[in-house]
Amino acid sequence: MRCPFCSCPDTQVKDSRVSEDGYSIRRRRSCPKCGSRFTTLEHIQMRDLIVVKKNDVRVPFEREKLYKSILLAVSKRDIDADKVDQIVNRIVRQLESGSDSEIRSSTIGELVMDELLALDKVAYVRYASVYKNFTNPKDFEDFTAKLARKK
């Protein structure tokens, strides 16, 4: 693994930890040349996935983009980053275990919504506001009213 600071090609693993769900490994690394430390994360990738956007444009699936969108929804909530990792791992496993390598973006959005609803209602509403493209306060009112009725 190349050092992101000085590009030294030989870094050393100082610590490795398997995630709670067992599907990823977090490695703490050190560069012998510049002394910098950094973390890498390894995941199992069973196959390449393609996301089909609403306008039918096809783009490669990016695990990091999924992670960041969920992290944004849970920001300033009392939710551990490991929980976000677990959610991303579950969603990616579901997508990779499906029969189709092309997945509609709406399918990914619904999987995220299901996970966030089970995890945190505020994060769920935050994600929904972007995913469902809320344009005014009434959209929030209607959505939260539906959420309250589901209880």
C-alpha positions in Angstrom: 0.0 0.0 0.0 1.4 3.3 -1.1 1.7 6.2 1.5 -0.8 8.9 0.7 1.5 11.6 2.0 4.9 10.8 0.5 4.0 8.0 -2.0 6.5 5.6 -0.5 5.5 2.2 -1.9 6.2 0.2 1.3 4.0 0.9 4.3 3.7 -1.2 7.4 0.5 -2.5 9.0 0.5 -1.7 12.7 -3.0 -2.9 13.7 -5.8 -4.9 12.0 -9.4 -5.2 13.2 -12.2 -7.1 11.6 -15.6 -5.3 11.6 -18.4 -6.5 13.8 -20.2 -8.0 10.8 -17.0 -9.7 9.6 -17.2 -8.3 6.1 -14.4 -5.7 6.3 -11.0 -5.1 7.8 -9.7 -1.8 9.1 -5.9 -1.6 9.0 -3.9 1.1 10.8 -0.7 1.7 8.7 2.5 3.6 9.1 5.0 4.9 6.6 8.7 4.2 7.5 9.9 7.0 5.2 7.9 10.0 6.5 6.4 8.5 9.7 2.8 9.3 8.8 0.0 7.1 9.9 -3.2 6.4 8.1 -6.1 3.9 8.0 -7.2 1.7 5.2 -10.4 -0.3 4.9 -10.7 -3.5 3.0 -14.1 -4.9 1.7 -15.1 -8.0 -0.2 -16.2 -7.2 -3.7 -18.0 -10.1 -5.4 -18.6 -8.4 -8.7 -18.8 -5.0 -10.4 -22.1 -3.3 -10.2 -23.6 -0.6 -12.5 -26.1 2.0 -11.2 -28.8 3.0 -13.6 -29.8 6.6 -12.9 -33.2 8.1 -13.3 -32.2 9.5 -16.7 -30.9 6.0 -17.8 -27.3 7.0 -17.5 -25.1 4.1 -16.3 -22.3 4.7 -13.9 -20.1 2.3 -11.8 -21.4 1.7 -8.3 -19.3 3.5 -5.7 -19.4 2.2 -2.2 -17.8 5.4 -0.9 -20.6 7.5 -2.4 -23.2 5.3 -0.6 -21.2 5.6 2.7 -21.0 9.4 2.4 -24.7 9.8 1.7 -25.6 7.8 4.8 -23.0 9.5 6.9 -24.4 12.9 5.9 -27.9 11.7 6.9 -26.7 10.6 10.4 -24.4 13.6 11.0 -24.8 15.2 14.4 -26.8 12.2 15.6 -25.5 9.8 18.2 -24.6 7.1 15.7 -21.3 5.3 15.5 -19.4 5.2 12.2 -19.2 1.4 12.6 -23.1 1.3 12.4 -22.8 3.2 9.1 -20.2 0.6 7.9 -22.6 -2.2 8.8 -25.4 -0.6 6.9 -23.3 -0.1 3.9 -22.0 -3.7 4.1 -25.6 -5.0 4.3 -26.8 -3.0 1.3 -23.8 -3.9 -0.8 -24.2 -7.6 0.0 -27.8 -7.4 -1.0 -27.0 -5.7 -4.3 -24.1 -8.1 -5.1 -26.2 -11.2 -4.2 -28.9 -10.2 -6.6 -29.2 -11.6 -10.1 -28.6 -8.4 -12.0 -25.4 -6.4 -12.1 -27.3 -3.3 -13.2 -29.2 -1.7 -10.3 -31.6 1.2 -10.5 -30.7 4.1 -8.3 -34.2 4.0 -6.8 -33.5 0.5 -5.6 -30.4 1.6 -3.7 -32.4 4.6 -2.3 -35.1 2.4 -1.0 -32.6 0.0 0.7 -31.0 3.0 2.4 -34.4 4.3 3.5 -35.3 1.0 5.0 -32.0 0.8 6.9 -32.3 4.4 8.2 -35.9 4.0 9.3 -34.8 1.1 11.5 -31.8 3.0 12.8 -32.9 6.6 13.4 -36.0 8.5 12.3 -34.3 11.9 12.0 -31.6 10.4 9.7 -34.4 8.8 7.8 -36.2 12.1 7.2 -32.9 13.8 6.3 -32.1 11.2 3.7 -35.7 11.3 2.4 -35.6 15.0 2.0 -32.8 14.7 -0.6 -33.9 11.3 -2.1 -37.5 12.4 -2.6 -36.4 15.9 -3.6 -38.4 17.9 -1.0 -38.9 21.4 -2.3 -40.8 23.2 0.5 -41.8 22.8 4.2 -45.1 21.2 3.2 -43.2 18.2 1.8 -41.6 17.7 5.2 -44.9 18.0 7.0 -46.6 15.4 4.7 -43.7 13.0 5.0 -43.4 13.2 8.8 -47.2 12.9 9.1 -47.0 9.6 7.2 -44.1 8.5 9.4 -46.1 9.2 12.5 -49.1 7.2 11.2 -46.8 4.2 10.5 -46.1 3.8 14.3 
